């Protein structure tokens, strides 16, 4: 099984900024998914497909910051 490793980055975390929830101010997030459905007519396989879109929601209140949403999806930003 091929397991490519991501390159190691030497980051000075004192030069980074914490992401905070735009709604409640919490700084912890969990990965969630929005699901999109692709019509069989548009699918390369000819079968309907489901496409998971990963993003991050606030661990405390569930809100998804706009910066974590796909550009097309700014209208509905909470889970």
HTML snippet that shows the backbone in 3Dmol.js (N, CA, C, O; Angstrom):
<script src="https://3Dmol.org/build/3Dmol-min.js"></script>
<div id="view" style="width:600px;height:400px;position:relative"></div>
<script>
const pdb = `
ATOM      1  N   UNK A   1       0.843  -1.184   0.000  1.00  0.00           N
ATOM      2  CA  UNK A   1       0.000   0.000   0.000  1.00  0.00           C
ATOM      3  C   UNK A   1       0.886   1.245   0.000  1.00  0.00           C
ATOM      4  O   UNK A   1       1.812   1.347   0.805  1.00  0.00           O
ATOM      5  N   UNK A   2       0.616   2.161  -0.870  1.00  0.00           N
ATOM      6  CA  UNK A   2       1.396   3.389  -0.985  1.00  0.00           C
ATOM      7  C   UNK A   2       0.884   4.422   0.008  1.00  0.00           C
ATOM      8  O   UNK A   2      -0.291   4.785  -0.030  1.00  0.00           O
ATOM      9  N   UNK A   3       1.748   4.900   0.895  1.00  0.00           N
ATOM     10  CA  UNK A   3       1.346   5.861   1.917  1.00  0.00           C
ATOM     11  C   UNK A   3       2.226   7.105   1.809  1.00  0.00           C
ATOM     12  O   UNK A   3       3.214   7.231   2.533  1.00  0.00           O
ATOM     13  N   UNK A   4       1.872   8.029   0.905  1.00  0.00           N
ATOM     14  CA  UNK A   4       2.716   9.223   0.753  1.00  0.00           C
ATOM     15  C   UNK A   4       2.646  10.107   1.988  1.00  0.00           C
ATOM     16  O   UNK A   4       1.567  10.356   2.525  1.00  0.00           O
ATOM     17  N   UNK A   5       3.804  10.578   2.432  1.00  0.00           N
ATOM     18  CA  UNK A   5       3.860  11.444   3.602  1.00  0.00           C
ATOM     19  C   UNK A   5       3.843  12.892   3.164  1.00  0.00           C
ATOM     20  O   UNK A   5       4.435  13.257   2.149  1.00  0.00           O
ATOM     21  N   UNK A   6       3.156  13.714   3.945  1.00  0.00           N
ATOM     22  CA  UNK A   6       3.154  15.137   3.656  1.00  0.00           C
ATOM     23  C   UNK A   6       4.469  15.729   4.127  1.00  0.00           C
ATOM     24  O   UNK A   6       5.023  15.283   5.132  1.00  0.00           O
ATOM     25  N   UNK A   7       4.977  16.732   3.413  1.00  0.00           N
ATOM     26  CA  UNK A   7       6.248  17.334   3.825  1.00  0.00           C
ATOM     27  C   UNK A   7       6.126  17.989   5.199  1.00  0.00           C
ATOM     28  O   UNK A   7       5.108  18.602   5.520  1.00  0.00           O
ATOM     29  N   UNK A   8       7.166  17.850   5.994  1.00  0.00           N
ATOM     30  CA  UNK A   8       7.203  18.456   7.325  1.00  0.00           C
ATOM     31  C   UNK A   8       7.475  19.951   7.180  1.00  0.00           C
ATOM     32  O   UNK A   8       8.354  20.364   6.424  1.00  0.00           O
ATOM     33  N   UNK A   9       6.712  20.750   7.911  1.00  0.00           N
ATOM     34  CA  UNK A   9       6.916  22.193   7.871  1.00  0.00           C
ATOM     35  C   UNK A   9       7.455  22.643   9.222  1.00  0.00           C
ATOM     36  O   UNK A   9       6.955  22.226  10.266  1.00  0.00           O
ATOM     37  N   UNK A  10       8.456  23.479   9.200  1.00  0.00           N
ATOM     38  CA  UNK A  10       8.975  24.077  10.419  1.00  0.00           C
ATOM     39  C   UNK A  10       8.255  25.400  10.626  1.00  0.00           C
ATOM     40  O   UNK A  10       8.637  26.417  10.048  1.00  0.00           O
ATOM     41  N   UNK A  11       7.211  25.388  11.451  1.00  0.00           N
ATOM     42  CA  UNK A  11       6.380  26.570  11.635  1.00  0.00           C
ATOM     43  C   UNK A  11       6.569  27.103  13.047  1.00  0.00           C
ATOM     44  O   UNK A  11       6.508  26.352  14.020  1.00  0.00           O
ATOM     45  N   UNK A  12       6.796  28.388  13.146  1.00  0.00           N
ATOM     46  CA  UNK A  12       6.856  29.056  14.443  1.00  0.00           C
ATOM     47  C   UNK A  12       5.432  29.493  14.774  1.00  0.00           C
ATOM     48  O   UNK A  12       4.937  30.471  14.214  1.00  0.00           O
ATOM     49  N   UNK A  13       4.769  28.767  15.688  1.00  0.00           N
ATOM     50  CA  UNK A  13       3.363  29.035  15.985  1.00  0.00           C
ATOM     51  C   UNK A  13       3.130  30.384  16.651  1.00  0.00           C
ATOM     52  O   UNK A  13       1.989  30.838  16.731  1.00  0.00           O
ATOM     53  N   UNK A  14       4.179  31.028  17.125  1.00  0.00           N
ATOM     54  CA  UNK A  14       3.997  32.380  17.670  1.00  0.00           C
ATOM     55  C   UNK A  14       3.719  33.377  16.551  1.00  0.00           C
ATOM     56  O   UNK A  14       3.276  34.497  16.806  1.00  0.00           O
ATOM     57  N   UNK A  15       3.977  32.971  15.323  1.00  0.00           N
ATOM     58  CA  UNK A  15       3.723  33.855  14.184  1.00  0.00           C
ATOM     59  C   UNK A  15       2.449  33.452  13.427  1.00  0.00           C
ATOM     60  O   UNK A  15       2.253  33.854  12.280  1.00  0.00           O
ATOM     61  N   UNK A  16       1.595  32.667  14.067  1.00  0.00           N
ATOM     62  CA  UNK A  16       0.317  32.282  13.472  1.00  0.00           C
ATOM     63  C   UNK A  16      -0.819  32.927  14.252  1.00  0.00           C
ATOM     64  O   UNK A  16      -0.614  33.440  15.352  1.00  0.00           O
ATOM     65  N   UNK A  17      -2.003  32.898  13.684  1.00  0.00           N
ATOM     66  CA  UNK A  17      -3.183  33.440  14.356  1.00  0.00           C
ATOM     67  C   UNK A  17      -4.194  32.319  14.555  1.00  0.00           C
ATOM     68  O   UNK A  17      -4.385  31.484  13.671  1.00  0.00           O
ATOM     69  N   UNK A  18      -4.831  32.302  15.698  1.00  0.00           N
ATOM     70  CA  UNK A  18      -5.838  31.280  15.976  1.00  0.00           C
ATOM     71  C   UNK A  18      -7.117  31.584  15.204  1.00  0.00           C
ATOM     72  O   UNK A  18      -7.538  32.737  15.111  1.00  0.00           O
ATOM     73  N   UNK A  19      -7.728  30.543  14.656  1.00  0.00           N
ATOM     74  CA  UNK A  19      -9.055  30.689  14.053  1.00  0.00           C
ATOM     75  C   UNK A  19     -10.062  30.614  15.194  1.00  0.00           C
ATOM     76  O   UNK A  19      -9.936  29.775  16.086  1.00  0.00           O
ATOM     77  N   UNK A  20     -11.045  31.479  15.165  1.00  0.00           N
ATOM     78  CA  UNK A  20     -12.099  31.475  16.187  1.00  0.00           C
ATOM     79  C   UNK A  20     -13.445  31.413  15.501  1.00  0.00           C
ATOM     80  O   UNK A  20     -13.605  31.890  14.378  1.00  0.00           O
ATOM     81  N   UNK A  21     -14.411  30.825  16.181  1.00  0.00           N
ATOM     82  CA  UNK A  21     -15.771  30.758  15.668  1.00  0.00           C
ATOM     83  C   UNK A  21     -16.325  32.178  15.566  1.00  0.00           C
ATOM     84  O   UNK A  21     -16.244  32.951  16.521  1.00  0.00           O
ATOM     85  N   UNK A  22     -16.887  32.517  14.406  1.00  0.00           N
ATOM     86  CA  UNK A  22     -17.455  33.844  14.191  1.00  0.00           C
ATOM     87  C   UNK A  22     -18.725  34.061  15.010  1.00  0.00           C
ATOM     88  O   UNK A  22     -19.160  35.200  15.179  1.00  0.00           O
ATOM     89  N   UNK A  23     -19.325  32.987  15.518  1.00  0.00           N
ATOM     90  CA  UNK A  23     -20.578  33.100  16.263  1.00  0.00           C
ATOM     91  C   UNK A  23     -20.356  33.115  17.773  1.00  0.00           C
ATOM     92  O   UNK A  23     -20.919  33.960  18.468  1.00  0.00           O
ATOM     93  N   UNK A  24     -19.537  32.184  18.296  1.00  0.00           N
ATOM     94  CA  UNK A  24     -19.403  32.088  19.759  1.00  0.00           C
ATOM     95  C   UNK A  24     -17.992  32.363  20.273  1.00  0.00           C
ATOM     96  O   UNK A  24     -17.798  32.494  21.482  1.00  0.00           O
ATOM     97  N   UNK A  25     -16.999  32.454  19.378  1.00  0.00           N
ATOM     98  CA  UNK A  25     -15.633  32.767  19.789  1.00  0.00           C
ATOM     99  C   UNK A  25     -14.786  31.579  20.194  1.00  0.00           C
ATOM    100  O   UNK A  25     -13.614  31.754  20.530  1.00  0.00           O
ATOM    101  N   UNK A  26     -15.339  30.374  20.173  1.00  0.00           N
ATOM    102  CA  UNK A  26     -14.565  29.182  20.525  1.00  0.00           C
ATOM    103  C   UNK A  26     -13.430  28.987  19.521  1.00  0.00           C
ATOM    104  O   UNK A  26     -13.526  29.415  18.371  1.00  0.00           O
ATOM    105  N   UNK A  27     -12.353  28.334  19.968  1.00  0.00           N
ATOM    106  CA  UNK A  27     -11.225  28.100  19.063  1.00  0.00           C
ATOM    107  C   UNK A  27     -10.993  26.621  18.776  1.00  0.00           C
ATOM    108  O   UNK A  27      -9.905  26.236  18.348  1.00  0.00           O
ATOM    109  N   UNK A  28     -12.021  25.777  19.010  1.00  0.00           N
ATOM    110  CA  UNK A  28     -11.897  24.361  18.672  1.00  0.00           C
ATOM    111  C   UNK A  28     -12.946  24.002  17.623  1.00  0.00           C
ATOM    112  O   UNK A  28     -14.086  24.461  17.681  1.00  0.00           O
ATOM    113  N   UNK A  29     -12.536  23.172  16.664  1.00  0.00           N
ATOM    114  CA  UNK A  29     -13.383  22.808  15.537  1.00  0.00           C
ATOM    115  C   UNK A  29     -13.331  21.310  15.316  1.00  0.00           C
ATOM    116  O   UNK A  29     -12.373  20.644  15.709  1.00  0.00           O
ATOM    117  N   UNK A  30     -14.374  20.786  14.683  1.00  0.00           N
ATOM    118  CA  UNK A  30     -14.408  19.375  14.289  1.00  0.00           C
ATOM    119  C   UNK A  30     -14.670  19.301  12.800  1.00  0.00           C
ATOM    120  O   UNK A  30     -15.322  20.180  12.236  1.00  0.00           O
ATOM    121  N   UNK A  31     -14.165  18.255  12.159  1.00  0.00           N
ATOM    122  CA  UNK A  31     -14.376  18.103  10.726  1.00  0.00           C
ATOM    123  C   UNK A  31     -15.780  17.550  10.491  1.00  0.00           C
ATOM    124  O   UNK A  31     -16.192  16.577  11.123  1.00  0.00           O
ATOM    125  N   UNK A  32     -16.497  18.181   9.585  1.00  0.00           N
ATOM    126  CA  UNK A  32     -17.830  17.748   9.175  1.00  0.00           C
ATOM    127  C   UNK A  32     -17.855  17.734   7.653  1.00  0.00           C
ATOM    128  O   UNK A  32     -16.929  18.217   7.002  1.00  0.00           O
ATOM    129  N   UNK A  33     -18.916  17.181   7.098  1.00  0.00           N
ATOM    130  CA  UNK A  33     -19.040  17.086   5.645  1.00  0.00           C
ATOM    131  C   UNK A  33     -20.398  17.597   5.203  1.00  0.00           C
ATOM    132  O   UNK A  33     -21.412  17.328   5.847  1.00  0.00           O
ATOM    133  N   UNK A  34     -20.414  18.336   4.100  1.00  0.00           N
ATOM    134  CA  UNK A  34     -21.649  18.617   3.384  1.00  0.00           C
ATOM    135  C   UNK A  34     -21.631  17.653   2.213  1.00  0.00           C
ATOM    136  O   UNK A  34     -20.575  17.344   1.659  1.00  0.00           O
ATOM    137  N   UNK A  35     -22.808  17.184   1.844  1.00  0.00           N
ATOM    138  CA  UNK A  35     -22.898  16.217   0.760  1.00  0.00           C
ATOM    139  C   UNK A  35     -23.566  16.858  -0.448  1.00  0.00           C
ATOM    140  O   UNK A  35     -24.560  17.572  -0.318  1.00  0.00           O
ATOM    141  N   UNK A  36     -23.008  16.594  -1.616  1.00  0.00           N
ATOM    142  CA  UNK A  36     -23.584  17.055  -2.875  1.00  0.00           C
ATOM    143  C   UNK A  36     -23.924  15.820  -3.701  1.00  0.00           C
ATOM    144  O   UNK A  36     -23.232  14.803  -3.642  1.00  0.00           O
ATOM    145  N   UNK A  37     -24.995  15.927  -4.466  1.00  0.00           N
ATOM    146  CA  UNK A  37     -25.414  14.819  -5.318  1.00  0.00           C
ATOM    147  C   UNK A  37     -25.144  15.203  -6.769  1.00  0.00           C
ATOM    148  O   UNK A  37     -25.500  16.297  -7.207  1.00  0.00           O
ATOM    149  N   UNK A  38     -24.517  14.301  -7.505  1.00  0.00           N
ATOM    150  CA  UNK A  38     -24.224  14.505  -8.915  1.00  0.00           C
ATOM    151  C   UNK A  38     -25.164  13.629  -9.733  1.00  0.00           C
ATOM    152  O   UNK A  38     -25.222  12.414  -9.541  1.00  0.00           O
ATOM    153  N   UNK A  39     -25.894  14.253 -10.640  1.00  0.00           N
ATOM    154  CA  UNK A  39     -26.839  13.551 -11.500  1.00  0.00           C
ATOM    155  C   UNK A  39     -26.111  12.514 -12.354  1.00  0.00           C
ATOM    156  O   UNK A  39     -24.958  12.706 -12.740  1.00  0.00           O
ATOM    157  N   UNK A  40     -26.796  11.431 -12.635  1.00  0.00           N
ATOM    158  CA  UNK A  40     -26.232  10.391 -13.503  1.00  0.00           C
ATOM    159  C   UNK A  40     -25.915  10.948 -14.889  1.00  0.00           C
ATOM    160  O   UNK A  40     -24.998  10.470 -15.555  1.00  0.00           O
ATOM    161  N   UNK A  41     -26.668  11.956 -15.323  1.00  0.00           N
ATOM    162  CA  UNK A  41     -26.423  12.550 -16.644  1.00  0.00           C
ATOM    163  C   UNK A  41     -25.085  13.288 -16.695  1.00  0.00           C
ATOM    164  O   UNK A  41     -24.467  13.369 -17.756  1.00  0.00           O
ATOM    165  N   UNK A  42     -24.641  13.819 -15.576  1.00  0.00           N
ATOM    166  CA  UNK A  42     -23.379  14.566 -15.525  1.00  0.00           C
ATOM    167  C   UNK A  42     -22.201  13.737 -15.036  1.00  0.00           C
ATOM    168  O   UNK A  42     -21.045  14.129 -15.200  1.00  0.00           O
ATOM    169  N   UNK A  43     -22.495  12.602 -14.440  1.00  0.00           N
ATOM    170  CA  UNK A  43     -21.454  11.759 -13.847  1.00  0.00           C
ATOM    171  C   UNK A  43     -20.640  11.047 -14.924  1.00  0.00           C
ATOM    172  O   UNK A  43     -21.208  10.550 -15.897  1.00  0.00           O
ATOM    173  N   UNK A  44     -19.315  10.991 -14.763  1.00  0.00           N
ATOM    174  CA  UNK A  44     -18.476  10.287 -15.749  1.00  0.00           C
ATOM    175  C   UNK A  44     -18.752   8.782 -15.802  1.00  0.00           C
ATOM    176  O   UNK A  44     -18.456   8.132 -16.805  1.00  0.00           O
ATOM    177  N   UNK A  45     -19.326   8.221 -14.712  1.00  0.00           N
ATOM    178  CA  UNK A  45     -19.626   6.782 -14.694  1.00  0.00           C
ATOM    179  C   UNK A  45     -21.026   6.474 -15.217  1.00  0.00           C
ATOM    180  O   UNK A  45     -21.366   5.314 -15.449  1.00  0.00           O
ATOM    181  N   UNK A  46     -21.841   7.522 -15.403  1.00  0.00           N
ATOM    182  CA  UNK A  46     -23.216   7.302 -15.832  1.00  0.00           C
ATOM    183  C   UNK A  46     -24.137   6.926 -14.694  1.00  0.00           C
ATOM    184  O   UNK A  46     -25.309   6.621 -14.916  1.00  0.00           O
ATOM    185  N   UNK A  47     -23.615   6.945 -13.461  1.00  0.00           N
ATOM    186  CA  UNK A  47     -24.424   6.629 -12.289  1.00  0.00           C
ATOM    187  C   UNK A  47     -24.441   7.831 -11.355  1.00  0.00           C
ATOM    188  O   UNK A  47     -23.471   8.586 -11.280  1.00  0.00           O
ATOM    189  N   UNK A  48     -25.553   8.001 -10.644  1.00  0.00           N
ATOM    190  CA  UNK A  48     -25.651   9.068  -9.662  1.00  0.00           C
ATOM    191  C   UNK A  48     -24.537   8.903  -8.632  1.00  0.00           C
ATOM    192  O   UNK A  48     -24.216   7.785  -8.231  1.00  0.00           O
ATOM    193  N   UNK A  49     -23.951  10.017  -8.207  1.00  0.00           N
ATOM    194  CA  UNK A  49     -22.842   9.947  -7.250  1.00  0.00           C
ATOM    195  C   UNK A  49     -23.068  10.929  -6.116  1.00  0.00           C
ATOM    196  O   UNK A  49     -23.728  11.953  -6.290  1.00  0.00           O
ATOM    197  N   UNK A  50     -22.523  10.615  -4.966  1.00  0.00           N
ATOM    198  CA  UNK A  50     -22.539  11.501  -3.810  1.00  0.00           C
ATOM    199  C   UNK A  50     -21.107  12.003  -3.602  1.00  0.00           C
ATOM    200  O   UNK A  50     -20.155  11.224  -3.631  1.00  0.00           O
ATOM    201  N   UNK A  51     -20.971  13.321  -3.391  1.00  0.00           N
ATOM    202  CA  UNK A  51     -19.645  13.920  -3.239  1.00  0.00           C
ATOM    203  C   UNK A  51     -19.546  14.562  -1.858  1.00  0.00           C
ATOM    204  O   UNK A  51     -20.266  15.520  -1.577  1.00  0.00           O
ATOM    205  N   UNK A  52     -18.662  14.049  -0.984  1.00  0.00           N
ATOM    206  CA  UNK A  52     -18.488  14.670   0.335  1.00  0.00           C
ATOM    207  C   UNK A  52     -17.584  15.900   0.230  1.00  0.00           C
ATOM    208  O   UNK A  52     -16.541  15.860  -0.422  1.00  0.00           O
ATOM    209  N   UNK A  53     -17.994  16.988   0.876  1.00  0.00           N
ATOM    210  CA  UNK A  53     -17.190  18.213   0.897  1.00  0.00           C
ATOM    211  C   UNK A  53     -16.758  18.434   2.354  1.00  0.00           C
ATOM    212  O   UNK A  53     -17.584  18.801   3.189  1.00  0.00           O
ATOM    213  N   UNK A  54     -15.472  18.214   2.668  1.00  0.00           N
ATOM    214  CA  UNK A  54     -15.029  18.379   4.058  1.00  0.00           C
ATOM    215  C   UNK A  54     -14.908  19.854   4.432  1.00  0.00           C
ATOM    216  O   UNK A  54     -14.501  20.687   3.622  1.00  0.00           O
ATOM    217  N   UNK A  55     -15.271  20.157   5.677  1.00  0.00           N
ATOM    218  CA  UNK A  55     -15.118  21.503   6.224  1.00  0.00           C
ATOM    219  C   UNK A  55     -15.070  21.388   7.742  1.00  0.00           C
ATOM    220  O   UNK A  55     -15.173  20.290   8.290  1.00  0.00           O
ATOM    221  N   UNK A  56     -14.915  22.506   8.412  1.00  0.00           N
ATOM    222  CA  UNK A  56     -14.787  22.500   9.861  1.00  0.00           C
ATOM    223  C   UNK A  56     -15.923  23.289  10.505  1.00  0.00           C
ATOM    224  O   UNK A  56     -16.231  24.407  10.093  1.00  0.00           O
ATOM    225  N   UNK A  57     -16.548  22.681  11.535  1.00  0.00           N
ATOM    226  CA  UNK A  57     -17.619  23.321  12.300  1.00  0.00           C
ATOM    227  C   UNK A  57     -17.123  23.539  13.729  1.00  0.00           C
ATOM    228  O   UNK A  57     -16.310  22.770  14.242  1.00  0.00           O
ATOM    229  N   UNK A  58     -17.621  24.588  14.353  1.00  0.00           N
ATOM    230  CA  UNK A  58     -17.261  24.878  15.740  1.00  0.00           C
ATOM    231  C   UNK A  58     -17.662  23.704  16.623  1.00  0.00           C
ATOM    232  O   UNK A  58     -18.785  23.207  16.534  1.00  0.00           O
ATOM    233  N   UNK A  59     -16.753  23.272  17.463  1.00  0.00           N
ATOM    234  CA  UNK A  59     -17.022  22.158  18.380  1.00  0.00           C
ATOM    235  C   UNK A  59     -18.113  22.526  19.384  1.00  0.00           C
ATOM    236  O   UNK A  59     -18.888  21.669  19.808  1.00  0.00           O
ATOM    237  N   UNK A  60     -18.169  23.791  19.757  1.00  0.00           N
ATOM    238  CA  UNK A  60     -19.092  24.236  20.800  1.00  0.00           C
ATOM    239  C   UNK A  60     -20.508  24.477  20.276  1.00  0.00           C
ATOM    240  O   UNK A  60     -21.470  23.988  20.868  1.00  0.00           O
ATOM    241  N   UNK A  61     -20.653  25.223  19.174  1.00  0.00           N
ATOM    242  CA  UNK A  61     -21.997  25.614  18.723  1.00  0.00           C
ATOM    243  C   UNK A  61     -22.383  25.060  17.359  1.00  0.00           C
ATOM    244  O   UNK A  61     -23.543  25.182  16.963  1.00  0.00           O
ATOM    245  N   UNK A  62     -21.443  24.450  16.620  1.00  0.00           N
ATOM    246  CA  UNK A  62     -21.751  23.857  15.328  1.00  0.00           C
ATOM    247  C   UNK A  62     -21.690  24.810  14.145  1.00  0.00           C
ATOM    248  O   UNK A  62     -21.891  24.388  13.005  1.00  0.00           O
ATOM    249  N   UNK A  63     -21.418  26.078  14.391  1.00  0.00           N
ATOM    250  CA  UNK A  63     -21.370  27.073  13.313  1.00  0.00           C
ATOM    251  C   UNK A  63     -20.167  26.823  12.405  1.00  0.00           C
ATOM    252  O   UNK A  63     -19.108  26.401  12.869  1.00  0.00           O
ATOM    253  N   UNK A  64     -20.338  27.083  11.116  1.00  0.00           N
ATOM    254  CA  UNK A  64     -19.242  26.949  10.156  1.00  0.00           C
ATOM    255  C   UNK A  64     -18.867  28.347   9.678  1.00  0.00           C
ATOM    256  O   UNK A  64     -19.666  29.027   9.035  1.00  0.00           O
ATOM    257  N   UNK A  65     -17.645  28.771   9.998  1.00  0.00           N
ATOM    258  CA  UNK A  65     -17.168  30.085   9.542  1.00  0.00           C
ATOM    259  C   UNK A  65     -17.194  30.147   8.023  1.00  0.00           C
ATOM    260  O   UNK A  65     -16.973  29.141   7.350  1.00  0.00           O
ATOM    261  N   UNK A  66     -17.461  31.318   7.491  1.00  0.00           N
ATOM    262  CA  UNK A  66     -17.522  31.480   6.038  1.00  0.00           C
ATOM    263  C   UNK A  66     -16.209  31.104   5.356  1.00  0.00           C
ATOM    264  O   UNK A  66     -16.218  30.624   4.223  1.00  0.00           O
ATOM    265  N   UNK A  67     -15.084  31.317   6.031  1.00  0.00           N
ATOM    266  CA  UNK A  67     -13.796  30.983   5.416  1.00  0.00           C
ATOM    267  C   UNK A  67     -13.612  29.470   5.253  1.00  0.00           C
ATOM    268  O   UNK A  67     -12.731  29.041   4.509  1.00  0.00           O
ATOM    269  N   UNK A  68     -14.423  28.656   5.933  1.00  0.00           N
ATOM    270  CA  UNK A  68     -14.336  27.198   5.817  1.00  0.00           C
ATOM    271  C   UNK A  68     -15.301  26.635   4.779  1.00  0.00           C
ATOM    272  O   UNK A  68     -15.257  25.441   4.482  1.00  0.00           O
ATOM    273  N   UNK A  69     -16.171  27.478   4.222  1.00  0.00           N
ATOM    274  CA  UNK A  69     -17.172  27.026   3.254  1.00  0.00           C
ATOM    275  C   UNK A  69     -16.639  27.106   1.830  1.00  0.00           C
ATOM    276  O   UNK A  69     -15.795  27.948   1.525  1.00  0.00           O
ATOM    277  N   UNK A  70     -17.132  26.226   0.956  1.00  0.00           N
ATOM    278  CA  UNK A  70     -16.808  26.394  -0.462  1.00  0.00           C
ATOM    279  C   UNK A  70     -17.369  27.730  -0.943  1.00  0.00           C
ATOM    280  O   UNK A  70     -18.383  28.189  -0.419  1.00  0.00           O
ATOM    281  N   UNK A  71     -16.743  28.351  -1.909  1.00  0.00           N
ATOM    282  CA  UNK A  71     -17.142  29.677  -2.380  1.00  0.00           C
ATOM    283  C   UNK A  71     -18.598  29.720  -2.818  1.00  0.00           C
ATOM    284  O   UNK A  71     -19.256  30.745  -2.638  1.00  0.00           O
ATOM    285  N   UNK A  72     -19.122  28.637  -3.389  1.00  0.00           N
ATOM    286  CA  UNK A  72     -20.499  28.627  -3.889  1.00  0.00           C
ATOM    287  C   UNK A  72     -21.516  28.520  -2.772  1.00  0.00           C
ATOM    288  O   UNK A  72     -22.712  28.639  -3.035  1.00  0.00           O
ATOM    289  N   UNK A  73     -21.097  28.301  -1.544  1.00  0.00           N
ATOM    290  CA  UNK A  73     -22.024  27.899  -0.489  1.00  0.00           C
ATOM    291  C   UNK A  73     -22.136  28.915   0.648  1.00  0.00           C
ATOM    292  O   UNK A  73     -22.385  28.513   1.784  1.00  0.00           O
ATOM    293  N   UNK A  74     -21.967  30.185   0.398  1.00  0.00           N
ATOM    294  CA  UNK A  74     -22.003  31.174   1.473  1.00  0.00           C
ATOM    295  C   UNK A  74     -23.393  31.369   2.079  1.00  0.00           C
ATOM    296  O   UNK A  74     -23.505  31.951   3.157  1.00  0.00           O
ATOM    297  N   UNK A  75     -24.444  30.903   1.424  1.00  0.00           N
ATOM    298  CA  UNK A  75     -25.789  31.136   1.936  1.00  0.00           C
ATOM    299  C   UNK A  75     -26.146  30.312   3.159  1.00  0.00           C
ATOM    300  O   UNK A  75     -26.776  30.837   4.077  1.00  0.00           O
ATOM    301  N   UNK A  76     -25.771  29.047   3.207  1.00  0.00           N
ATOM    302  CA  UNK A  76     -26.167  28.160   4.300  1.00  0.00           C
ATOM    303  C   UNK A  76     -24.930  27.754   5.064  1.00  0.00           C
ATOM    304  O   UNK A  76     -24.227  26.830   4.654  1.00  0.00           O
ATOM    305  N   UNK A  77     -24.645  28.434   6.182  1.00  0.00           N
ATOM    306  CA  UNK A  77     -23.351  28.218   6.829  1.00  0.00           C
ATOM    307  C   UNK A  77     -23.424  27.606   8.222  1.00  0.00           C
ATOM    308  O   UNK A  77     -22.507  27.801   9.020  1.00  0.00           O
ATOM    309  N   UNK A  78     -24.488  26.872   8.537  1.00  0.00           N
ATOM    310  CA  UNK A  78     -24.481  26.159   9.812  1.00  0.00           C
ATOM    311  C   UNK A  78     -24.990  24.749   9.593  1.00  0.00           C
ATOM    312  O   UNK A  78     -25.763  24.484   8.673  1.00  0.00           O
ATOM    313  N   UNK A  79     -24.551  23.868  10.437  1.00  0.00           N
ATOM    314  CA  UNK A  79     -24.940  22.449  10.327  1.00  0.00           C
ATOM    315  C   UNK A  79     -26.155  22.206  11.190  1.00  0.00           C
ATOM    316  O   UNK A  79     -26.655  21.083  11.250  1.00  0.00           O
TER     317      UNK A  79
END
`;
const viewer = $3Dmol.createViewer("view");
viewer.addModel(pdb, "pdb");
viewer.setStyle({}, {cartoon: {color: "spectrum"}});
viewer.zoomTo();
viewer.render();
</script>
